Amino acid sequence: MKKAFLLLFAGIMATSCSQQKTIIYPQTEKTNVVDTYFDTEVPDPYRWLENDTSAATAAWVEAQNRITNDYLSRIPFRNALLNRITELTDYEKRGAPFKKHGKYYFYKNDGLQNQSVLYMQDTSDGEARVFLDPNKLSDDGTVALTGISFSNDGKYIAYTVSRSGSDWREIYVIDIATGELQDDHIQWAKFTGASWRGNGFYYSAYDAPGKGSAYSSMNENHKIYYHTLGQPQSNDKLVYQNTKYPKRFYTASVSEDEKVLFISESGEGHGNALYIEDPKKNTFVQLADNMDYDHYPIEVIGNTIYFFTNNGAPKYRLMTADISKPIFKDWKDLVPESDIVLSNAQVIDNKFFLVYEKDASNRAYVYDLNGKELHEITLPSLGSVDFSGDKDEKDCYFTFASFITPGTIYKYDTD
């Protein structure tokens, strides 16, 4: 044992010694920049590095990378480690199926693809064909698929992409029947998806930044627009903005029947304020104003709005409101707060599937729309669960995983 330890120690020392080389770091220029706050001087000598488009900053980054890459390239076991990690991650990965307008979709990664591919099936056990391969969105792999949204008539899908890891989003539209990319192209969107209504969708965006400042300027005045299919972005209709709070964020969501438009306001506190459209008055009514809490509409069924919130319930609860009296003071408990945390709620086959957190593990329950518990779903063991399904569809799937169980997809009988 002692001999083995000495050999291991000698090996480590040999490796360490082979790495010994004096690193000469490039000198970083200091400038005489000083701000004064409440009569206190605060020096900021490296502020020039905040200009990420300047030639000086680019040269500094290049010099730093040169030193780093030289050091990493001399680690003797680096390639062996990379090869082993690559070998261990080279296996097929699939997401749970989801049904939209009579078709089944799922994501799959063959093993080492940069991004999972979206597949389509005519039936749950039918032949799968590629619907959208994000790996082909760019030649160098720098364009990432960040979200999809189906139109409520089942004709189109809008998808959002990010370029080079940016927060900026672009939105494109595909005709589902033909698979053809449409002419629609939205730019300078951020913190948004596409919320469909009628012959178009809502999205959130900022004004186009000035040349060379797309990644360094401060974003202000987040706005919600409505885009009509087939029209240029310049024709999009401004739906909502709040110039009183230029640094807050605003996103739109539409009920499945397209009768109700919600706007969520965030950026101050840990939660969101919530508004609802009043089409008769062409304005928006505030439902909840305390941005220290979450107020999320889950579904609108008939004249009832179902909410997921921690306002007045730190461990979260489900509440309802009549669409004619939707302000928070008129919300009523549907599933009251429990002694364990409610972490997710969704409607599948007109039943609530609720996921709770207990002892660092998920517990799943099914409730009816009146808030009555029907039963607990028996999970394979302690772990985490994620459900997939739609309000009016019986097809329900869930993915289960734990520290000792790889991600496994199950089909659940909602009856």
C-alpha positions as CSV (number, residue, x, y, z in Angstrom):
1,M,0.0,0.0,0.0
2,K,2.8,2.4,1.0
3,K,4.7,1.6,-2.2
4,A,1.6,2.2,-4.4
5,F,1.1,5.6,-2.6
6,L,4.7,6.6,-3.2
7,L,4.4,5.7,-6.9
8,L,1.2,7.7,-7.2
9,F,2.9,10.7,-5.4
10,A,5.9,10.4,-7.7
11,G,3.7,10.4,-10.8
12,I,1.8,13.5,-9.6
13,M,5.1,15.3,-8.8
14,A,6.4,14.4,-12.2
15,T,3.3,15.7,-13.9
16,S,3.4,18.9,-11.8
17,C,7.1,19.5,-12.6
18,S,6.5,19.0,-16.3
19,Q,4.0,21.8,-16.1
20,Q,6.4,24.3,-14.3
21,K,6.9,27.2,-16.6
22,T,7.0,30.8,-15.8
23,I,3.9,32.5,-17.1
24,I,4.4,36.0,-18.2
25,Y,1.0,37.7,-18.2
26,P,0.4,40.7,-20.5
27,Q,0.3,44.0,-18.7
28,T,-3.2,45.4,-18.4
29,E,-3.3,49.1,-18.8
30,K,-4.7,51.2,-16.0
31,T,-6.4,54.5,-16.7
32,N,-7.2,57.3,-14.3
33,V,-11.0,56.9,-14.2
34,V,-12.6,57.9,-10.9
35,D,-16.2,58.2,-10.0
36,T,-17.5,60.1,-6.9
37,Y,-20.4,58.6,-5.0
38,F,-21.7,60.5,-2.0
39,D,-18.4,62.4,-1.6
40,T,-16.4,59.1,-1.9
41,E,-14.0,58.6,-4.7
42,V,-14.2,55.1,-6.4
43,P,-11.4,54.4,-8.9
44,D,-12.3,52.2,-11.9
45,P,-8.9,51.8,-13.8
46,Y,-10.1,49.0,-16.0
47,R,-13.3,50.5,-17.3
48,W,-11.8,50.6,-20.8
49,L,-12.3,46.8,-21.0
50,E,-16.1,47.3,-20.8
51,N,-15.9,48.5,-24.4
52,D,-16.1,45.1,-25.9
53,T,-15.9,46.3,-29.5
54,S,-12.7,48.3,-29.2
55,A,-9.4,47.2,-30.8
56,A,-7.7,47.5,-27.4
57,T,-10.1,45.1,-25.7
58,A,-9.9,42.6,-28.6
59,A,-6.0,42.7,-28.4
60,W,-6.2,42.1,-24.6
61,V,-8.6,39.1,-25.0
62,E,-6.3,37.6,-27.7
63,A,-3.3,37.9,-25.5
64,Q,-5.0,36.3,-22.5
65,N,-6.4,33.5,-24.6
66,R,-2.9,32.8,-26.0
67,I,-1.5,32.3,-22.6
68,T,-4.4,30.1,-21.4
69,N,-4.5,27.9,-24.5
70,D,-0.7,27.4,-24.3
71,Y,-1.0,26.3,-20.7
72,L,-3.9,23.9,-21.3
73,S,-2.2,22.4,-24.3
74,R,0.7,21.2,-22.2
75,I,-1.5,19.2,-19.7
76,P,-0.4,15.6,-20.6
77,F,-3.6,13.8,-19.8
78,R,-5.9,16.4,-21.4
79,N,-6.6,14.5,-24.6
80,A,-7.1,11.2,-22.8
81,L,-9.6,12.9,-20.5
82,L,-11.5,14.5,-23.4
83,N,-11.6,11.2,-25.3
84,R,-13.0,9.4,-22.2
85,I,-15.7,12.1,-21.6
86,T,-16.6,11.9,-25.2
87,E,-17.0,8.1,-25.1
88,L,-19.2,8.3,-22.0
89,T,-21.6,10.9,-23.5
90,D,-21.9,9.2,-26.8
91,Y,-25.3,7.6,-26.4
92,E,-28.8,8.3,-27.7
93,K,-30.9,10.9,-25.7
94,R,-34.6,11.3,-26.2
95,G,-37.2,13.7,-24.8
96,A,-40.8,12.7,-23.9
97,P,-43.2,12.9,-26.9
98,F,-45.9,15.6,-27.0
99,K,-49.0,15.7,-29.2
100,K,-50.0,18.8,-31.2
101,H,-52.9,19.0,-33.6
102,G,-52.9,15.3,-34.3
103,K,-49.2,14.9,-34.8
104,Y,-46.6,13.6,-32.3
105,Y,-43.2,15.3,-31.7
106,F,-40.1,14.5,-29.8
107,Y,-36.5,15.6,-29.5
108,K,-33.7,13.2,-30.0
109,N,-29.9,13.4,-30.0
110,D,-27.9,10.6,-31.6
111,G,-25.2,11.1,-29.1
112,L,-22.7,13.8,-29.9
113,Q,-24.9,16.3,-31.8
114,N,-24.6,19.8,-30.6
115,Q,-28.3,20.2,-30.4
116,S,-31.2,17.7,-30.2
117,V,-33.3,17.3,-33.4
118,L,-37.1,17.8,-33.5
119,Y,-38.9,14.8,-35.0
120,M,-42.5,14.3,-36.1
121,Q,-44.7,11.2,-36.2
122,D,-48.2,10.7,-37.6
123,T,-49.0,8.2,-34.8
124,S,-47.3,7.5,-31.5
125,D,-45.7,4.4,-32.9
126,G,-45.3,5.6,-36.5
127,E,-42.2,6.3,-38.5
128,A,-40.3,9.3,-37.2
129,R,-39.1,11.9,-39.6
130,V,-37.0,15.0,-39.1
131,F,-39.1,18.2,-38.7
132,L,-36.5,20.7,-37.6
133,D,-32.7,20.1,-37.3
134,P,-31.2,23.0,-35.4
135,N,-27.7,21.7,-36.2
136,K,-28.3,22.9,-39.8
137,L,-29.2,26.4,-38.8
138,S,-25.6,27.5,-39.3
139,D,-22.4,26.0,-40.7
140,D,-20.4,26.7,-37.6
141,G,-22.9,25.6,-35.0
142,T,-23.3,29.0,-33.4
143,V,-27.1,29.3,-33.9
144,A,-29.1,27.6,-31.2
145,L,-32.8,26.7,-31.2
146,T,-34.3,28.3,-28.0
147,G,-38.0,27.6,-28.3
148,I,-41.0,26.6,-30.5
149,S,-44.6,27.6,-30.5
150,F,-47.5,26.0,-32.5
151,S,-50.3,28.1,-33.9
152,N,-53.7,27.2,-32.5
153,D,-55.0,26.2,-35.9
154,G,-52.2,23.7,-36.3
155,K,-50.9,25.3,-39.5
156,Y,-47.7,26.9,-38.4
157,I,-44.8,26.7,-35.9
158,A,-42.8,29.6,-34.8
159,Y,-39.3,29.0,-33.5
160,T,-36.8,31.2,-31.8
161,V,-33.0,31.1,-32.2
162,S,-30.0,32.7,-30.5
163,R,-26.8,33.5,-32.3
164,S,-23.4,32.9,-30.6
165,G,-25.0,32.6,-27.1
166,S,-26.6,36.0,-27.2
167,D,-29.8,37.0,-25.3
168,W,-31.1,38.5,-28.5
169,R,-33.7,36.3,-30.2
170,E,-34.9,35.9,-33.8
171,I,-38.2,34.4,-34.7
172,Y,-38.9,32.3,-37.9
173,V,-42.1,30.5,-39.1
174,I,-42.5,27.1,-40.7
175,D,-45.5,25.8,-42.6
176,I,-46.1,22.5,-40.8
177,A,-47.8,20.8,-43.8
178,T,-45.1,21.6,-46.3
179,G,-42.1,22.1,-43.9
180,E,-41.3,25.3,-45.8
181,L,-39.7,28.3,-44.1
182,Q,-41.9,31.3,-44.5
183,D,-40.7,34.9,-45.2
184,D,-41.5,36.1,-41.6
185,H,-38.4,37.1,-39.7
186,I,-38.4,38.9,-36.4
187,Q,-35.2,40.6,-35.1
188,W,-34.2,42.3,-31.8
189,A,-36.6,40.2,-29.8
190,K,-35.5,39.4,-26.2
191,F,-37.0,37.4,-23.2
192,T,-39.8,36.2,-25.4
193,G,-41.4,33.4,-27.4
194,A,-44.3,33.6,-29.9
195,S,-47.8,33.7,-28.5
196,W,-50.2,32.9,-31.3
197,R,-53.6,34.6,-31.9
198,G,-55.5,34.7,-35.1
199,N,-53.2,35.1,-38.2
200,G,-50.1,36.0,-36.2
201,F,-48.4,36.2,-32.8
202,Y,-47.3,38.5,-30.0
203,Y,-43.7,38.9,-29.1
204,S,-41.5,41.2,-27.0
205,A,-38.6,43.3,-28.4
206,Y,-36.5,46.3,-28.0
207,D,-35.7,49.0,-30.5
208,A,-32.9,48.1,-32.8
209,P,-29.6,49.0,-31.1
210,G,-27.1,51.4,-32.7
211,K,-24.3,50.0,-34.9
212,G,-21.7,48.2,-32.9
213,S,-23.6,48.4,-29.6
214,A,-25.9,45.3,-29.9
215,Y,-24.0,43.5,-27.1
216,S,-22.9,46.4,-24.9
217,S,-25.6,49.0,-24.7
218,M,-28.3,49.0,-22.0
219,N,-31.7,47.7,-23.1
220,E,-34.6,49.9,-22.2
221,N,-38.3,50.1,-23.0
222,H,-39.3,46.5,-23.6
223,K,-42.3,46.5,-25.9
224,I,-44.9,43.9,-27.0
225,Y,-45.8,43.7,-30.6
226,Y,-48.3,41.8,-32.8
227,H,-46.9,40.3,-36.0
228,T,-49.3,39.4,-38.8
229,L,-48.1,36.5,-40.9
230,G,-46.7,37.5,-44.3
231,Q,-46.0,41.1,-43.3
232,P,-42.6,42.7,-42.7
233,Q,-41.6,43.4,-39.1
234,S,-41.8,47.1,-39.8
235,N,-45.6,46.7,-40.1
236,D,-46.0,45.0,-36.7
237,K,-48.4,46.7,-34.3
238,L,-47.3,48.0,-31.0
239,V,-49.6,46.5,-28.4
240,Y,-48.1,47.5,-25.0
241,Q,-45.3,49.5,-23.5
242,N,-44.8,51.2,-20.1
243,T,-42.5,54.2,-20.4
244,K,-42.8,54.8,-16.7
245,Y,-40.6,51.7,-16.0
246,P,-38.1,51.5,-18.9
247,K,-36.0,48.7,-17.3
248,R,-38.8,46.2,-16.7
249,F,-39.7,43.3,-18.9
250,Y,-43.1,42.5,-20.5
251,T,-44.3,39.3,-22.1
252,A,-47.6,38.3,-23.6
253,S,-49.5,35.0,-23.3
254,V,-52.8,33.9,-24.9
255,S,-55.3,31.4,-23.7
256,E,-55.7,28.3,-26.0
257,D,-59.2,29.5,-27.2
258,E,-57.5,32.9,-28.0
259,K,-60.1,34.8,-26.0
260,V,-57.8,36.1,-23.3
261,L,-54.6,38.0,-23.5
262,F,-52.3,38.3,-20.4
263,I,-49.3,40.5,-19.9
264,S,-46.7,39.7,-17.3
265,E,-44.5,42.4,-15.9
266,S,-41.2,41.6,-14.2
267,G,-37.8,43.0,-13.4
268,E,-38.4,44.3,-9.8
269,G,-38.8,41.8,-7.0
270,H,-38.7,38.1,-7.3
271,G,-42.1,37.7,-9.1
272,N,-44.3,39.4,-11.5
273,A,-47.3,41.7,-11.9
274,L,-50.1,40.5,-14.1
275,Y,-52.5,42.3,-16.5
276,I,-55.4,41.2,-18.6
277,E,-56.7,42.7,-21.8
278,D,-60.0,44.5,-21.8
279,P,-60.9,44.5,-25.5
280,K,-64.0,46.7,-25.0
281,K,-62.0,49.5,-23.6
282,N,-58.8,48.8,-25.7
283,T,-56.7,48.7,-22.5
284,F,-55.2,46.4,-19.9
285,V,-56.4,45.8,-16.4
286,Q,-54.0,45.0,-13.6
287,L,-54.9,41.8,-11.8
288,A,-51.9,41.5,-9.4
289,D,-49.4,44.2,-8.6
290,N,-47.1,42.7,-5.9
291,M,-43.9,41.8,-7.9
292,D,-42.5,40.0,-4.8
293,Y,-44.7,37.0,-5.7
294,D,-45.5,34.9,-8.8
295,H,-48.8,35.2,-10.5
296,Y,-49.1,32.8,-13.5
297,P,-52.2,31.9,-15.4
298,I,-52.2,28.2,-16.1
299,E,-55.4,27.7,-18.2
300,V,-58.6,29.5,-19.1
301,I,-61.5,27.0,-19.3
302,G,-64.9,28.5,-20.0
303,N,-65.2,31.5,-17.8
304,T,-62.7,30.3,-15.2
305,I,-59.0,31.4,-15.0
306,Y,-56.7,29.0,-13.2
307,F,-53.6,30.6,-11.5
308,F,-50.4,29.3,-10.0
309,T,-49.1,31.7,-7.2
310,N,-47.2,32.0,-4.0
311,N,-48.9,35.3,-3.0
312,G,-50.2,34.5,0.4
313,A,-48.9,31.0,0.2
314,P,-45.0,30.7,0.4
315,K,-45.2,27.0,-0.8
316,Y,-47.6,27.9,-3.7
317,R,-51.2,27.1,-4.4
318,L,-53.8,27.0,-7.2
319,M,-56.4,29.6,-7.3
320,T,-59.3,30.5,-9.6
321,A,-61.1,33.6,-10.8
322,D,-64.2,34.3,-12.9
323,I,-63.2,36.1,-16.1
324,S,-65.7,38.8,-15.1
325,K,-63.9,39.4,-11.7
326,P,-60.3,38.6,-12.4
327,I,-58.5,40.9,-9.9
328,F,-56.4,39.2,-7.2
329,K,-58.7,40.1,-4.3
330,D,-61.4,38.0,-6.0
331,W,-59.3,35.0,-6.5
332,K,-60.4,31.9,-4.7
333,D,-58.4,28.8,-3.4
334,L,-58.7,25.7,-5.6
335,V,-55.9,23.6,-4.2
336,P,-54.7,25.3,-1.0
337,E,-51.1,25.6,0.1
338,S,-49.8,22.3,1.5
339,D,-47.0,21.6,4.0
340,I,-44.8,20.7,1.0
341,V,-43.9,22.9,-1.9
342,L,-46.0,22.8,-5.1
343,S,-43.4,23.2,-7.9
344,N,-45.4,22.7,-11.1
345,A,-49.0,22.5,-12.3
346,Q,-50.4,21.7,-15.7
347,V,-53.7,20.5,-17.2
348,I,-53.7,17.2,-19.1
349,D,-56.9,15.5,-20.3
350,N,-58.8,18.1,-18.3
351,K,-57.2,17.1,-15.0
352,F,-54.5,18.8,-13.0
353,F,-51.2,17.1,-12.7
354,L,-49.4,18.6,-9.7
355,V,-45.8,18.1,-8.8
356,Y,-44.7,18.7,-5.2
357,E,-41.2,18.8,-3.6
358,K,-40.6,16.6,-0.5
359,D,-37.3,15.5,0.9
360,A,-35.4,16.6,-2.2
361,S,-37.7,14.4,-4.4
362,N,-40.8,14.9,-6.4
363,R,-44.3,13.7,-5.5
364,A,-47.0,13.7,-8.2
365,Y,-50.8,13.9,-7.8
366,V,-53.8,14.1,-10.1
367,Y,-56.7,16.5,-9.2
368,D,-59.9,17.2,-11.0
369,L,-60.8,20.8,-12.2
370,N,-62.8,21.4,-9.0
371,G,-59.7,20.9,-6.8
372,K,-60.5,17.4,-5.6
373,E,-57.6,15.0,-5.2
374,L,-58.1,11.9,-7.3
375,H,-54.9,9.9,-6.6
376,E,-51.2,10.1,-6.2
377,I,-49.1,8.8,-9.1
378,T,-46.7,6.1,-8.0
379,L,-43.3,7.0,-9.2
380,P,-40.5,4.4,-9.8
381,S,-38.5,5.6,-6.8
382,L,-37.2,8.9,-5.2
383,G,-36.3,11.2,-8.1
384,S,-37.6,14.0,-10.3
385,V,-40.5,13.9,-12.8
386,D,-41.6,16.0,-15.7
387,F,-45.0,15.6,-17.4
388,S,-45.9,16.1,-21.1
389,G,-49.5,16.5,-22.4
390,D,-52.3,18.9,-23.4
391,K,-55.5,20.0,-21.9
392,D,-57.8,18.2,-24.4
393,E,-55.6,15.2,-25.1
394,K,-55.5,11.8,-23.3
395,D,-51.9,11.2,-24.4
396,C,-49.7,11.7,-21.4
397,Y,-46.0,11.0,-20.9
398,F,-43.6,11.6,-18.2
399,T,-39.8,11.5,-17.8
400,F,-38.4,10.2,-14.6
401,A,-34.8,10.3,-13.4
402,S,-32.8,10.0,-10.2
403,F,-29.2,9.8,-9.0
404,I,-29.2,6.0,-9.8
405,T,-31.8,5.9,-12.6
406,P,-31.1,7.3,-16.0
407,G,-33.8,9.4,-17.6
408,T,-36.7,7.1,-18.6
409,I,-39.8,7.9,-20.5
410,Y,-43.2,6.5,-19.4
411,K,-46.7,6.7,-20.9
412,Y,-49.3,7.3,-18.3
413,D,-53.0,6.2,-18.6
414,T,-55.0,9.3,-17.6
415,D,-58.1,7.2,-16.9
